[in-house]
Amino acid sequence: MLECLEFENKIIIDVNPLKPFDNQKVPPRFNNTTITQRLDAADMYRFQVRILPQTEPYCRASFLIEIRLPQEYPFKEPDIMFLDPIYHPSIDESGKYCSCKRSNRDESYNLLTMLVEMIEDLICTIDNSPEHHRNHNYECSVEYQNDYQTFYGKALELTLSYGRPRD
């Protein structure tokens, strides 16, 4: 299923639960720093993919995200986390992203939303102007609205420092 997004050049699949995981082969960041490993949960399936945003400044790199599917998926919401730092109003400082398509934070997870749609929604969120109801990083959101040049400078700096190659 995720292979269709890879074919469309929207993601690069780095870790697939159907293939053995090699901790030594995680693709390097541009600055060759390592990522913090998240603890494994025995009851979850884990994917790691690099998203390939298409708009400035994020199009200058790829960003590693981890998707964890609980055994109860699709009845329980997946956990999507950025493993690479990214400066965006919709991503909090810890890398947490609200993975489901919601019109506001009070709505519950919709089990009919497919994983591919969630990843496409994430990429669309990064590529487009932030939606007010999806802002998880208040400071970044205010800066985006009031001082776009400063916001862009910080986003570009983090992209170039912590982003990964796009191949």
C-alpha positions as CSV (number, residue, x, y, z in Angstrom):
1,M,0.0,0.0,0.0
2,L,2.8,2.5,0.9
3,E,4.6,1.4,-2.2
4,C,2.2,3.5,-4.3
5,L,3.4,6.7,-2.5
6,E,7.0,5.6,-3.0
7,F,6.2,5.1,-6.7
8,E,4.7,8.6,-6.8
9,N,7.9,10.0,-5.3
10,K,6.1,11.2,-2.1
11,I,8.0,9.0,0.3
12,I,11.0,6.7,0.6
13,I,10.4,3.5,2.7
14,D,13.3,2.9,5.0
15,V,11.8,0.4,7.5
16,N,9.1,-2.0,6.7
17,P,7.8,-4.5,9.4
18,L,7.8,-7.2,6.7
19,K,11.6,-6.8,6.3
20,P,14.2,-7.2,9.0
21,F,15.2,-3.9,10.6
22,D,18.9,-3.0,10.7
23,N,19.7,-0.2,13.1
24,Q,23.0,0.5,11.4
25,K,21.4,1.3,8.0
26,V,19.2,4.2,9.0
27,P,20.0,6.9,6.3
28,P,22.2,9.7,7.6
29,R,21.1,13.3,8.0
30,F,22.9,15.9,5.9
31,N,25.0,16.7,9.0
32,N,25.6,13.1,9.9
33,T,24.0,13.4,13.3
34,T,22.2,10.4,14.7
35,I,18.5,10.2,15.7
36,T,17.2,9.2,19.1
37,Q,15.8,5.7,19.0
38,R,12.3,5.3,20.2
39,L,11.6,2.3,22.5
40,D,10.0,-0.6,20.7
41,A,6.6,-1.7,21.8
42,A,6.0,-5.4,21.2
43,D,2.4,-4.9,20.3
44,M,3.1,-2.4,17.4
45,Y,4.1,-2.6,13.8
46,R,6.6,0.0,12.9
47,F,7.3,1.7,9.6
48,Q,10.0,4.4,8.9
49,V,9.6,6.5,5.8
50,R,11.1,9.7,4.6
51,I,8.6,12.2,3.3
52,L,9.5,14.3,0.3
53,P,7.8,17.7,0.6
54,Q,7.6,19.7,-2.6
55,T,7.5,23.3,-1.3
56,E,10.2,25.7,0.1
57,P,12.1,25.3,2.4
58,Y,11.2,21.7,3.1
59,C,11.8,20.5,-0.5
60,R,15.5,20.8,0.1
61,A,15.6,17.6,2.1
62,S,13.6,14.5,3.2
63,F,12.3,14.0,6.8
64,L,12.3,10.7,8.6
65,I,9.0,9.8,10.2
66,E,8.0,6.8,12.2
67,I,4.5,5.3,12.0
68,R,3.5,2.9,14.7
69,L,0.4,0.8,14.1
70,P,-1.0,-0.9,17.2
71,Q,-2.3,-4.4,16.9
72,E,-5.8,-2.9,17.2
73,Y,-5.3,-0.8,14.0
74,P,-7.5,0.4,12.3
75,F,-9.7,0.6,15.5
76,K,-6.9,2.4,17.4
77,E,-5.2,5.5,15.9
78,P,-1.6,5.1,14.5
79,D,1.1,7.1,16.1
80,I,3.1,9.3,13.7
81,M,6.2,11.0,14.9
82,F,8.9,13.0,13.1
83,L,12.3,11.6,14.0
84,D,14.1,14.5,12.4
85,P,13.6,18.0,13.7
86,I,11.3,20.2,11.6
87,Y,10.2,23.7,12.2
88,H,6.5,23.8,11.3
89,P,3.4,25.1,13.1
90,S,1.6,21.7,12.8
91,I,4.4,19.7,14.4
92,D,5.2,20.1,18.0
93,E,8.7,20.4,19.5
94,S,8.8,16.7,20.2
95,G,8.0,15.8,16.6
96,K,4.4,14.8,17.3
97,Y,1.9,15.1,14.5
98,C,-1.9,14.7,14.7
99,S,-2.2,12.0,12.1
100,C,-5.9,12.0,11.5
101,K,-8.0,14.3,9.3
102,R,-9.9,16.3,11.8
103,S,-11.7,19.6,11.3
104,N,-10.8,20.4,15.0
105,R,-8.9,18.8,17.8
106,D,-12.1,17.7,19.6
107,E,-13.1,15.2,17.0
108,S,-12.1,11.6,17.5
109,Y,-10.0,9.4,15.2
110,N,-11.8,8.1,12.1
111,L,-11.0,4.4,11.6
112,L,-12.0,4.7,7.9
113,T,-9.0,6.9,7.1
114,M,-6.4,4.8,5.4
115,L,-2.7,5.0,6.3
116,V,-1.9,6.2,2.8
117,E,-4.3,9.0,3.3
118,M,-2.8,10.0,6.6
119,I,0.7,10.2,5.1
120,E,-0.6,12.2,2.1
121,D,-2.4,14.5,4.6
122,L,0.9,14.9,6.5
123,I,2.8,15.8,3.3
124,C,0.0,18.2,2.3
125,T,0.2,19.8,5.8
126,I,3.9,20.4,5.4
127,D,3.5,21.7,1.8
128,N,0.7,24.2,2.4
129,S,0.0,27.1,4.7
130,P,-0.7,25.9,8.2
131,E,-4.3,25.5,9.2
132,H,-5.1,27.4,12.4
133,H,-6.9,24.4,14.0
134,R,-3.8,22.1,13.3
135,N,-1.2,24.3,15.0
136,H,0.6,22.3,17.6
137,N,3.6,24.7,18.0
138,Y,2.1,28.0,19.1
139,E,5.3,30.0,19.0
140,C,6.1,28.8,15.5
141,S,2.5,29.6,14.4
142,V,2.7,33.1,15.7
143,E,6.0,33.7,14.0
144,Y,4.6,32.3,10.7
145,Q,1.7,34.7,10.8
146,N,3.6,37.8,12.1
147,D,7.2,37.5,10.9
148,Y,7.3,35.1,7.9
149,Q,11.0,35.9,7.1
150,T,12.2,34.9,10.5
151,F,10.0,31.8,10.4
152,Y,11.4,30.9,6.9
153,G,15.0,31.4,8.1
154,K,14.5,29.0,11.1
155,A,12.7,26.4,8.9
156,L,15.4,26.5,6.3
157,E,18.2,26.2,8.9
158,L,16.6,23.2,10.5
159,T,15.9,21.6,7.1
160,L,19.5,22.0,6.0
161,S,20.9,20.9,9.3
162,Y,18.7,17.9,10.1
163,G,17.0,17.0,6.8
164,R,18.1,13.8,5.0
165,P,19.1,13.2,1.3
166,R,16.1,12.9,-1.1
167,D,17.5,9.7,-2.7
